[in-house]
Every structure is written in C-alpha cells, then in structure tokens.
Amino acid sequence: MIDGFASLYIFMLAAFLGFEIISKVPVVLHTPLMSGSNFIHGIVVVGAMVALGHADTTVEKVIGFIGVFLGAANAVGGYVVTERMLEMFKSKKDSKKDSNAKGQEKAA
C-alpha cells in the first residue's frame, strides 16, 4: 500500500500536470477532450463501485455511496453538456432534419 506522503506527492503531481495540459488545449479541441474525460469518469464510477463493495464500516459505505453518486452525476452531466455543445456546431439544415424526424417519431 502507498503511504501518505507518496499518495500526496502523486496527487499533487497529477493536479499540476492536469492543469498544465488542460490550460494549453485549444478551444476547438474542447468537445472531443470532454468526451474523452466522460469516458474516464465512467471508469471512475466503476472503481468507486468496487471500493464500495469492499467497504466494511458504515462510514466507508456512506462515503462510497456518495462517491458513486457524484461520479455518475458528473459523467451524465458531461455527456449532456457535450451533446449540447455538438448541437451548436450543426448546420441549420441538419437541425431542421432532426427536428422533423423527432416530430414524426412523436406522431407515430
């Protein structure tokens, strides 16, 4: 198991590296990067569920449940935001076709 100082060092290194990488991403690549991070959030949720399955005390179970809930909410919210961002880049013709198709599905 990793001791406290090594864990803190890894966390600080990951935070600094993440900040440096994200701050240099061009605006055009934001949507694909967000989709990739949503995938990673799904993996985090699976890891939180595994940790929750190994929880013994009530406090561990509560913290694990909160972790699973917040991770799932973050992943779902990320996909919703990505979808809305992709809608902004569609042409007017594509938007009309999609709205007509949705209207026909509701009528059927």
N, C-alpha and C positions, 0 to 999 in steps of 0.2 A: 504494500500500500504506500502511496505517496504521502510524505509527511507535510506538515502545514506550510513551511517556508517554500518548499518546492511547488506545492499547489498554488500558492500566492504568486510566485515567480511566473509560472506558466500562465496564470490568469492575466497578470499584468502584461506579459509579452503578447498574449493573444489580443488583448484590448488595444494595445498600442499598434500592433500590426494591422488589426482590423480597421482602426481609424485611419491609418496612413493609406491603406488600399482603397477604402471607400471614398476618401476625400479626393482621390485622383481619378475617379470614374467619370467619364463624360456623361452629359445628360442623355445622350442618345442611347447609351447602354444601360440606363437605369431600369427599364422594364424587364429586359432579359435577366439582369442581375437579380431583380426582385423575384422573378420566377424561380431562379436557382436557390435563392435563400428560402423560399417557401418549401422547396423540396427538403432542404436541410432541417427546417422546423418540423417537418413530418418525422424525420429520423429522431429528432429530439423528443418528440411526443412518445415514440416507441421506447426510447431509452428511459423516459420518465415512468412509463407503464411497467417496464421491467423492474425499475428501482422500487416502485410502489408494490409490486408483487413480493419483493423481498423485505418489505417493511415489517418490523416486529411490534413496535410500540404504537400507541395511538397518535403521539406527536408525529412520528415518522409517516404514518398513514395520512394524516391531515396535510402535512407538507407535500407529500407525494401527490395527493389528490389535487391540491392547489396547483402544483407544477404541471400535471397533466391537463387540467382545465385551462390554465393560462397559455400553455403551449399550443393546445388545439385551437383556442380562440385566436391566437396570433397567426397560426397557419391559415385558418379560414379567412380571417381579415385580410391577410396578404393576398390570397387568391382573389378576393372581391376587389381589392384596390387594383391589382394587376389587370383584371378584366375591365374595370372602368377606364384605366389608362389606355388599354388597347382599343377601346371604343373611340377614344379621341383621335386615333390615327387612321380610322376607317374613312373611306371616301363617302361622299353623300349618296352615291348610287348603292353602295354596299349597305348603308344604314336603311335605305328605303326597302331594299330586298329583304333584309332581316325583319323589319317591322311588318311587312306584308306577310311574310311566312309565319310570323308569330300570330298575326291576326287570323290567318287561315287555320292555324292549329287550334286556336281557341274556339273558332266557329264549328269545328268538326267534333 
